[in-house]
Amino acid sequence: MATQDNVIRVENLTKVYQMGEIEVHALRGVSFSVHPGEVLAIMGPSGSGKSTLMNMIGCLDIPTDGDYYLEGELVSTLNDDELATVRNQKIGFVFQKFNLLPRATALANVELPLRYAGITNERSEMAKDALEAVGLGDRIQHQPNELSGGQQQRVAIARALVNNPAIILADEPTGNLDSTSGDEIKKLLLDLNHNNGTTLIIVTHDPEVAEIAERVIHLRDGMIESEEVLV
């Protein structure tokens, strides 16, 4: 069972996909925990199970077997509506391709999780505060096509943190950026972790991105091959 000093605990997670008559074992009994405020990287080659594990952690899918606790709540057995509520309230997502609404302003993009949560009165101010926190206070009315790739990812990060989630889950957050913008995004994520205590989980194939983590979990063939403590 999850304890108070774990924001995440997964126990023997298994995921089996049925492809016709073939069973594909994407996860084979994965167990680990994440402490509040930790920076964790999950790495592995293609087919290792890291995307499947990311979907489990992000409450986008449920395991075939095993338990997943998020802030002490068993979420691996929730239905789709309950999972959607958990995603909105407790998880901030940052994607490689930004996933911004192209015709909406930065402010409107960041307001989206608040709209889904039914927040009305303070929505605009909360979104402005989040954009200022990522250094885009002067770009709130700009649309994505008026922003650089690094600025678009900053908008995505502001959107991820606006609800003050339990964790930010970043999937290849620098994958579509040049090296300079990528370094800026890595620094921003670390600053949010250090200043706000935000728990950060990064799924990546890039060793340079994983270097910002305190701990790295290496997956292979659906299992944890090794764990590496960096600090």
C-alpha positions in Angstrom: 0.0 0.0 0.0 1.2 3.6 -0.7 2.6 5.5 2.2 2.5 9.2 2.9 6.1 9.6 1.8 5.3 8.4 -1.7 3.5 10.5 -4.3 3.5 7.5 -6.6 3.8 3.8 -5.9 3.3 1.1 -8.5 3.3 -2.6 -7.5 3.8 -5.4 -10.0 2.2 -3.5 -12.9 1.5 -5.8 -15.9 0.0 -4.8 -19.2 -0.9 -7.4 -21.9 -2.3 -6.3 -25.2 -4.3 -8.8 -27.3 -3.3 -8.5 -31.0 -5.6 -11.0 -32.6 -4.5 -14.4 -31.3 -1.2 -13.0 -30.1 -0.6 -11.6 -26.6 1.9 -8.8 -26.3 3.4 -8.3 -22.8 4.2 -4.6 -22.7 4.9 -4.5 -18.9 6.0 -7.5 -16.9 5.6 -6.8 -13.2 7.1 -3.3 -12.8 7.4 -1.9 -9.2 8.8 1.4 -8.0 7.9 4.5 -5.9 8.4 8.2 -6.4 8.9 10.6 -3.5 7.3 14.1 -3.4 9.5 16.6 -5.1 11.7 14.0 -6.8 12.9 14.3 -10.4 12.7 10.8 -12.0 13.7 9.8 -15.6 12.4 6.7 -17.3 14.5 5.5 -20.2 14.5 2.5 -22.5 14.8 1.5 -26.1 11.8 1.3 -28.5 9.6 -1.5 -27.3 10.9 -1.5 -23.7 7.5 -0.5 -22.3 8.3 3.1 -21.3 5.3 4.5 -23.4 3.0 2.0 -21.8 4.3 2.8 -18.3 3.9 6.5 -19.1 0.2 5.9 -20.0 -0.3 4.1 -16.7 1.3 6.9 -14.7 -0.7 9.5 -16.6 -4.0 7.6 -16.0 -4.5 7.3 -19.7 -4.7 3.5 -19.4 -5.2 0.9 -16.7 -2.9 -2.2 -16.1 -3.9 -5.7 -16.8 -2.7 -6.6 -13.3 -1.0 -4.8 -10.4 -1.7 -1.6 -8.4 -1.0 2.0 -8.9 -1.3 4.5 -6.1 -1.2 8.3 -6.7 -1.1 10.4 -3.5 -2.3 7.3 -1.6 -5.3 6.7 -3.9 -5.6 3.5 -5.7 -6.2 4.7 -9.3 -5.5 1.5 -11.2 -9.0 0.3 -10.7 -10.9 3.5 -11.5 -13.4 3.8 -14.4 -12.9 6.2 -17.4 -14.7 9.2 -15.8 -12.8 8.8 -12.5 -9.5 8.6 -14.4 -10.3 11.8 -16.3 -10.9 13.6 -13.0 -7.6 12.4 -11.6 -5.8 13.4 -14.8 -7.3 16.9 -14.6 -6.7 17.4 -10.9 -3.4 15.7 -10.2 -1.3 15.3 -13.4 0.2 17.9 -15.6 1.3 16.7 -19.1 4.1 18.1 -21.2 4.4 16.5 -24.7 7.1 16.5 -27.3 4.8 18.1 -29.9 3.4 20.7 -27.5 -0.3 19.8 -28.2 -1.4 23.5 -28.2 -4.7 24.7 -29.8 -3.3 26.5 -32.9 -5.9 29.3 -33.1 -6.0 30.0 -29.3 -3.8 32.4 -27.5 -1.3 31.3 -25.0 -3.6 32.4 -22.2 -6.5 30.4 -23.6 -4.4 27.3 -24.0 -3.2 27.5 -20.4 -6.8 28.1 -19.2 -8.0 24.8 -20.7 -7.4 22.5 -17.6 -9.1 25.1 -15.5 -12.1 25.1 -17.8 -12.3 21.3 -17.5 -12.2 21.7 -13.8 -15.1 24.1 -13.8 -13.0 27.0 -12.4 -14.4 30.4 -13.7 -13.8 33.3 -11.4 -10.0 33.1 -11.0 -9.3 31.3 -14.3 -7.7 34.2 -16.2 -5.5 35.2 -13.2 -4.3 31.7 -12.5 -3.4 31.2 -16.2 -1.5 34.6 -16.3 0.4 33.6 -13.1 1.4 30.3 -14.7 2.6 32.0 -17.9 4.6 34.5 -15.8 6.2 31.6 -13.9 7.6 30.3 -17.2 8.8 33.7 -18.4 6.0 34.4 -20.9 4.1 37.2 -19.1 4.5 39.4 -22.1 3.2 36.8 -24.6 -0.2 35.9 -23.2 -2.1 37.1 -26.2 0.2 35.4 -28.8 -1.0 32.4 -30.7 1.3 29.4 -31.1 2.4 30.4 -34.7 3.6 33.6 -33.2 5.9 31.8 -30.8 9.2 29.9 -31.1 9.3 26.2 -30.4 10.9 26.9 -27.0 8.1 29.4 -26.2 5.4 27.0 -27.2 6.9 24.4 -24.9 6.9 27.0 -22.1 3.1 27.5 -22.8 2.7 23.8 -22.5 4.5 23.7 -19.2 2.4 26.6 -17.9 -0.7 24.6 -18.9 0.7 21.6 -17.0 1.3 23.4 -13.8 -1.7 25.7 -13.7 -3.8 23.3 -11.6 -0.9 22.7 -9.1 -0.8 19.0 -9.9 0.8 16.3 -7.8 3.1 15.4 -10.7 4.3 16.8 -14.0 4.7 14.0 -16.6 7.0 15.1 -19.5 7.2 12.9 -22.6 10.4 13.8 -24.6 10.0 17.5 -23.6 13.0 18.7 -25.6 12.5 16.3 -28.6 11.3 19.0 -31.0 13.6 21.7 -29.9 17.1 22.9 -30.9 19.8 22.4 -28.4 19.6 26.0 -27.0 15.9 25.9 -26.5 16.2 22.4 -25.1 18.7 23.5 -22.5 16.3 26.4 -21.6 13.4 23.9 -21.1 15.5 21.6 -19.0 16.5 24.5 -16.8 12.9 25.7 -16.5 11.7 22.3 -15.4 14.5 22.0 -12.8 13.7 25.6 -11.5 10.0 24.6 -11.1 11.1 21.5 -9.2 13.5 23.4 -7.0 11.3 26.5 -6.4 7.9 24.8 -6.1 8.7 21.3 -5.1 7.0 20.0 -8.2 7.4 16.2 -8.7 8.8 15.7 -12.2 8.8 12.5 -14.2 10.5 12.6 -17.6 10.2 9.8 -20.2 13.1 10.1 -22.6 15.6 8.3 -24.8 18.1 11.2 -24.5 20.8 10.7 -21.9 21.4 14.5 -21.7 17.8 15.0 -20.7 17.9 12.2 -18.2 21.0 13.8 -16.6 18.8 16.4 -14.9 17.1 13.7 -12.9 18.0 12.5 -9.4 17.2 8.9 -10.4 16.9 7.0 -13.7 14.8 3.8 -14.2 16.0 1.8 -17.2 13.4 -0.4 -18.8 13.9 -3.3 -21.2 11.4 -5.9 -22.4 8.7 -4.6 -20.1 10.8 -4.9 -16.9 13.1 -2.7 -14.9 16.6 -3.6 -16.0 18.3 -1.2 -13.6 18.0 1.9 -11.5 20.6 4.6 -11.3 20.9 7.3 -8.6 22.5 10.4 -10.0 22.5 12.7 -7.0 
